[in-house]
Amino acid sequence: MLRPTPAQVREVALHHVANSPYGLVDFGWNREAAVSLERLWRDMRARGVELVVFTPPYHPAAWEVLRRDPRHRAALDSTAVFLARLAAQVGARFLDASDPAVIPCGEAEFYDMQHATPACLERLWQRLSP
């Protein structure tokens, strides 16, 4: 099977953002899930586990559209803030890589809206490595 072209991937990513951006509209934190995540991370750290936490990158075109919508932007920002604070509290390393420019990863390095190629993920890992 042939891999889609970057233009085809862009089209699919933009269609996905327009039709179903994974609950980013009217986003609200699930307090119970957040407390469970904190407990898990604290327990892992107490057992000597080194935590490396990141938000995965979005396709560049999808990221641009998501950031333009205040409802999506608020959800993305609150997620990054929550994870950064929790990581700092428990002693984990954190990188908000939602913006693919942080890594950087270009459009040709995505399979769809949020699944990056191994080359992009390798650079992400390099950013996360001590």
ZIRA-V70256 format. One record per backbone hydrogen bond with DSSP energy under -1.0 kcal/mol. NH is the residue of the N-H (numbers start at 0). CO is the residue of the C=O. Records with the same first field share a line. If there is no record, write none. Layout:
NH->CO, CO
//
This chain:
8->4
9->5
10->6
11->7
12->8
13->9
14->10
15->11
16->12
17->13
18->14
19->15
21->19
23->20
26->23
30->28
33->29
34->30
35->31
36->32
37->33
38->34
39->35
40->36
41->37
42->38
43->39
44->40
45->41
46->42
47->44
48->43
52->92
54->94
57->97
58->112
62->58
63->59
64->60
65->61
66->62
67->63
72->68
73->69
74->70
75->71
76->72
77->73
78->74
79->75
80->76
81->77
82->78
83->79
84->80
85->81
86->82
87->83
88->84
89->85
90->86
91->86
92->50
94->52
96->54, 94
101->98
104->99
108->105
109->106
110->114
116->108
120->116
121->117
122->118
123->119
124->120
125->121
126->122
127->123
128->124
//
